Amino acid sequence: MHQFEINRLLKLEWFGFDASFTNSSLFMLAAVALTVGFLTWAMSARELVPGRAQSVAEMSYEFVVGMVRENLGEEGMKFFPWVFSIFAFVFMLNMLGMLPLMDWGFTSTSHIIVTFALAAMVWATVTMIGFWRHGVGFLKLFVPSGVPFWVLPIIVPIEVISYFIRPISQSVRLFANMMAGHTMLKVFAGFIVSFAGAGYWWAGVAPLLFMVAFTGLEVFVAFMQAFIFTVLTCVYLNDALNMHH
């Protein structure tokens, strides 16, 4: 499964640590460059009657705006650039992984270290915002309102544990879905090659049809996983801002 292998493109070592530039780094930089480049180009004309590119850019903007307003309210709009950046970055990484680049293809979000780093960034940022806004009172998040006092010794540890495993659950959901989908596509592609190499080309028709259908499903999953990751970010941010529990 070479599509999941991380390869060093430029070997670097800083103070004994491996800081090499890899194919994963390349695809992450490409995701940033393509997102910024597309949005800049699409909105450069700012026509009253938008073309296709401008329409896609505006729909993306409105989609995330609606998500932020629904989960955070008008006050949360100050965090819109951060939330939009997360959605665009994850979605672009997912879509780049769908390109049929053969041996050069790579899906950064199919690696737990990448998705965990993103989720940990979200968790750390939300935690800092919570303490910045509420001070020590942010710890009340772990004490649900209306719970009897005698139950708190049980509930509080559960709430604390659930809070600290947020980066794990958020990252595993994205990583597992992307890796599972790409693995399935690779397996059926292997069936097609094997049947064709053995001279039973007709036996590869069914796997080929499945691949076509499953590829469309994977594009949908790529969008949905970016959407879910961003929704969870908004939900966690809402806890830090409003402490609704």
RODO-2510 file (C-alpha; in nm, 4 decimals, decimal comma):
residues 245
     n   res          X          Y          Z
     1     m     0,0000     0,0000     0,0000
     2     h     0,2631     0,2466    -0,1144
     3     q     0,0066     0,5278    -0,1375
     4     f     0,0194     0,5518     0,2423
     5     e     0,3991     0,5554     0,2676
     6     i     0,5673     0,8775     0,3775
     7     n     0,8772     0,9394     0,1665
     8     r     1,1504     1,1944     0,2299
     9     l     1,1867     1,4388    -0,0584
    10     l     1,4411     1,6597     0,1143
    11     k     1,6284     1,5173     0,4105
    12     l     1,6751     1,7646     0,6953
    13     e     1,7921     1,7212     1,0514
    14     w     1,7681     1,9928     1,3169
    15     f     1,9280     1,9334     1,6553
    16     g     1,9030     1,5591     1,6119
    17     f     1,5391     1,5635     1,5013
    18     d     1,4226     1,4443     1,1618
    19     a     1,2623     1,7497     0,9988
    20     s     1,2704     1,6189     0,6440
    21     f     1,0403     1,7610     0,3775
    22     t     0,8150     1,4704     0,2784
    23     n     0,5443     1,3934     0,0268
    24     s     0,2944     1,4606     0,3067
    25     s     0,4433     1,8074     0,3537
    26     l     0,4279     1,8637    -0,0215
    27     f     0,0575     1,7800    -0,0416
    28     m    -0,0209     2,0014     0,2590
    29     l     0,1612     2,2933     0,0971
    30     a    -0,0189     2,2185    -0,2284
    31     a    -0,3536     2,2243    -0,0452
    32     v    -0,2776     2,5689     0,0990
    33     a    -0,1498     2,7032    -0,2341
    34     l    -0,4452     2,5688    -0,4342
    35     t    -0,7019     2,6966    -0,1835
    36     v    -0,5533     3,0452    -0,1642
    37     g    -0,4905     3,0553    -0,5379
    38     f    -0,8418     2,9441    -0,6315
    39     l    -1,0199     3,1816    -0,3921
    40     t    -0,8010     3,4742    -0,4981
    41     w    -0,8582     3,4045    -0,8670
    42     a    -1,2305     3,3309    -0,8289
    43     m    -1,3003     3,6542    -0,6405
    44     s    -1,0656     3,8778    -0,8386
    45     a    -1,3403     3,9992    -1,0773
    46     r    -1,6219     4,0243    -0,8187
    47     e    -1,8882     4,0348    -1,0872
    48     l    -2,2502     4,1154    -1,0054
    49     v    -2,3543     3,8050    -1,1973
    50     p    -2,0937     3,5543    -1,0822
    51     g    -1,9337     3,2979    -1,3081
    52     r    -1,8784     2,9374    -1,2107
    53     a    -1,5584     2,9939    -1,0150
    54     q    -1,6987     3,2911    -0,8256
    55     s    -2,0179     3,0973    -0,7531
    56     v    -1,8197     2,8095    -0,6012
    57     a    -1,6190     3,0520    -0,3877
    58     e    -1,9314     3,2354    -0,2700
    59     m    -2,1172     2,9110    -0,1958
    60     s    -1,8208     2,7892     0,0083
    61     y    -1,8222     3,1140     0,2021
    62     e    -2,1966     3,1049     0,2645
    63     f    -2,1842     2,7373     0,3616
    64     v    -1,9288     2,7942     0,6369
    65     v    -2,0936     3,1224     0,7443
    66     g    -2,4184     2,9357     0,7976
    67     m    -2,2357     2,6679     0,9945
    68     v    -2,0688     2,9251     1,2211
    69     r    -2,3865     3,1266     1,2785
    70     e    -2,5916     2,8162     1,3538
    71     n    -2,3464     2,6853     1,6129
    72     l    -2,1910     3,0044     1,7525
    73     g    -2,4287     3,2889     1,6754
    74     e    -2,3264     3,6330     1,5563
    75     e    -2,0643     3,6613     1,8286
    76     g    -1,8813     3,3640     1,6860
    77     m    -1,8361     3,5312     1,3471
    78     k    -1,5048     3,6754     1,4688
    79     f    -1,3725     3,3194     1,4459
    80     f    -1,5060     3,2641     1,0938
    81     p    -1,1655     3,3018     0,9183
    82     w    -1,0172     3,0319     1,1428
    83     v    -1,3097     2,7927     1,0949
    84     f    -1,3200     2,8534     0,7190
    85     s    -0,9456     2,7875     0,6922
    86     i    -0,9862     2,4546     0,8718
    87     f    -1,2733     2,3474     0,6454
    88     a    -1,0970     2,4511     0,3235
    89     f    -0,7669     2,2904     0,4258
    90     v    -0,9162     1,9555     0,5266
    91     f    -1,1461     1,9435     0,2234
    92     m    -0,8619     2,0215    -0,0164
    93     l    -0,6388     1,7561     0,1416
    94     n    -0,9195     1,5022     0,1068
    95     m    -0,9811     1,5917    -0,2569
    96     l    -0,6121     1,5866    -0,3498
    97     g    -0,6061     1,2303    -0,2233
    98     m    -0,8727     1,1427    -0,4804
    99     l    -0,6564     1,2396    -0,7784
   100     p    -0,5392     0,9361    -0,9807
   101     l    -0,1702     1,0205    -0,9562
   102     m    -0,0572     0,6557    -0,9462
   103     d     0,2680     0,6270    -0,7474
   104     w     0,2656     1,0015    -0,6740
   105     g    -0,0757     1,0058    -0,5092
   106     f    -0,0955     1,0731    -0,1378
   107     t    -0,3687     1,1527     0,1130
   108     s    -0,2313     1,3447     0,4098
   109     t    -0,5535     1,3010     0,6065
   110     s    -0,5148     0,9231     0,5903
   111     h    -0,2349     0,9551     0,8473
   112     i    -0,3312     0,9783     1,2135
   113     i    -0,0396     1,2095     1,2944
   114     v    -0,1724     1,4729     1,0528
   115     t    -0,5340     1,4561     1,1666
   116     f    -0,4284     1,4437     1,5326
   117     a    -0,2116     1,7535     1,4874
   118     l    -0,5122     1,9377     1,3393
   119     a    -0,7446     1,8157     1,6153
   120     a    -0,4893     1,8990     1,8857
   121     m    -0,4579     2,2508     1,7420
   122     v    -0,8358     2,2880     1,7622
   123     w    -0,8430     2,1541     2,1193
   124     a    -0,5586     2,3783     2,2381
   125     t    -0,7068     2,6882     2,0717
   126     v    -1,0536     2,6252     2,2139
   127     t    -0,9101     2,5658     2,5617
   128     m    -0,7121     2,8905     2,5509
   129     i    -1,0193     3,0804     2,4312
   130     g    -1,2231     2,9281     2,7141
   131     f    -0,9786     3,0378     2,9845
   132     w    -0,9273     3,3769     2,8194
   133     r    -1,3011     3,4426     2,8179
   134     h    -1,4063     3,2883     3,1501
   135     g    -1,0868     3,2566     3,3500
   136     v    -1,0933     2,9842     3,6125
   137     g    -1,4717     2,9786     3,5679
   138     f    -1,4137     2,7781     3,2506
   139     l    -1,3686     2,4752     3,4760
   140     k    -1,7441     2,4882     3,5395
   141     l    -1,7710     2,3203     3,1999
   142     f    -1,6911     1,9953     3,3775
   143     v    -1,9763     2,0406     3,6259
   144     p    -2,3072     1,9958     3,4390
   145     s    -2,5890     2,2092     3,5738
   146     g    -2,8724     2,0381     3,7571
   147     v    -2,6678     1,7345     3,8598
   148     p    -2,7117     1,6310     4,2252
   149     f    -2,4094     1,7024     4,4424
   150     w    -2,3607     1,3394     4,5389
   151     v    -2,3251     1,2370     4,1725
   152     l    -2,0514     1,4919     4,0931
   153     p    -1,7583     1,2673     4,2029
   154     i    -1,8623     1,0344     3,9235
   155     i    -1,9741     1,2860     3,6602
   156     v    -1,6801     1,5297     3,6851
   157     p    -1,4078     1,2699     3,6065
   158     i    -1,6160     1,1461     3,3137
   159     e    -1,6522     1,5019     3,1817
   160     v    -1,2787     1,5676     3,2217
   161     i    -1,1855     1,2460     3,0411
   162     s    -1,4323     1,3142     2,7613
   163     y    -1,2870     1,6630     2,7188
   164     f    -0,9304     1,5368     2,6932
   165     i    -1,0147     1,2643     2,4420
   166     r    -1,1764     1,5127     2,2045
   167     p    -0,8617     1,5407     1,9884
   168     i    -0,8460     1,1612     1,9647
   169     s    -1,2087     1,1125     1,8617
   170     q    -1,2018     1,4058     1,6203
   171     s    -0,8790     1,2914     1,4536
   172     v    -0,9582     0,9188     1,4388
   173     r    -1,2931     0,9845     1,2696
   174     l    -1,1263     1,1708     0,9830
   175     f    -0,8234     0,9420     0,9563
   176     a    -1,0223     0,6172     0,9677
   177     n    -1,2738     0,7201     0,7018
   178     m    -1,0125     0,8462     0,4577
   179     m    -0,7805     0,5487     0,4995
   180     a    -1,0588     0,2908     0,4826
   181     g    -1,2049     0,4381     0,1645
   182     h    -0,8718     0,4620    -0,0151
   183     t    -0,7758     0,1120     0,0955
   184     m    -1,1010    -0,0244    -0,0474
   185     l    -1,0378     0,1491    -0,3810
   186     k    -0,6847     0,0108    -0,3893
   187     v    -0,8043    -0,3437    -0,3195
   188     f    -1,0576    -0,3413    -0,6024
   189     a    -0,8046    -0,1817    -0,8358
   190     g    -0,5758    -0,4730    -0,7511
   191     f    -0,8525    -0,7166    -0,8465
   192     i    -0,8880    -0,5517    -1,1861
   193     v    -0,5138    -0,5669    -1,2560
   194     s    -0,4893    -0,9266    -1,1365
   195     f    -0,7799    -1,0468    -1,3503
   196     a    -0,6503    -0,8617    -1,6559
   197     g    -0,3001    -1,0004    -1,6073
   198     a    -0,4385    -1,3546    -1,5841
   199     g    -0,6339    -1,3100    -1,9067
   200     y    -0,9758    -1,3003    -1,7386
   201     w    -1,0529    -0,9410    -1,8318
   202     w    -1,4281    -1,0050    -1,8123
   203     a    -1,3939    -1,0886    -1,4414
   204     g    -1,2628    -0,7367    -1,3787
   205     v    -1,5807    -0,5696    -1,5041
   206     a    -1,7617    -0,6010    -1,1702
   207     p    -1,4704    -0,4551    -0,9645
   208     l    -1,4384    -0,1751    -1,2222
   209     l    -1,8061    -0,0823    -1,1924
   210     f    -1,7762    -0,0931    -0,8152
   211     m    -1,4722     0,1369    -0,8307
   212     v    -1,6601     0,3907    -1,0414
   213     a    -1,9525     0,3971    -0,7968
   214     f    -1,7305     0,3898    -0,4899
   215     t    -1,5163     0,6755    -0,6224
   216     g    -1,8267     0,8950    -0,6355
   217     l    -1,9074     0,7900    -0,2803
   218     e    -1,5520     0,8716    -0,1706
   219     v    -1,5839     1,2245    -0,3103
   220     f    -1,8970     1,2662    -0,0998
   221     v    -1,7161     1,1206     0,2035
   222     a    -1,4259     1,3618     0,1473
   223     f    -1,6691     1,6527     0,1714
   224     m    -1,8631     1,5064     0,4638
   225     q    -1,5509     1,4407     0,6695
   226     a    -1,4340     1,7992     0,6196
   227     f    -1,7841     1,9127     0,7167
   228     i    -1,7955     1,6929     1,0296
   229     f    -1,4478     1,8001     1,1383
   230     t    -1,5509     2,1645     1,1035
   231     v    -1,8859     2,1152     1,2810
   232     l    -1,7078     1,9543     1,5757
   233     t    -1,4696     2,2501     1,5820
   234     c    -1,7691     2,4847     1,6031
   235     v    -1,9320     2,2760     1,8765
   236     y    -1,6154     2,2758     2,0854
   237     l    -1,5711     2,6476     2,0271
   238     n    -1,9283     2,7084     2,1393
   239     d    -1,8466     2,5332     2,4686
   240     a    -1,5584     2,7741     2,5192
   241     l    -1,7606     3,0850     2,4324
   242     n    -2,0988     3,0155     2,5865
   243     m    -2,0363     2,7163     2,8148
   244     h    -2,3774     2,5718     2,7314
   245     h    -2,3773     2,2364     2,8985
***
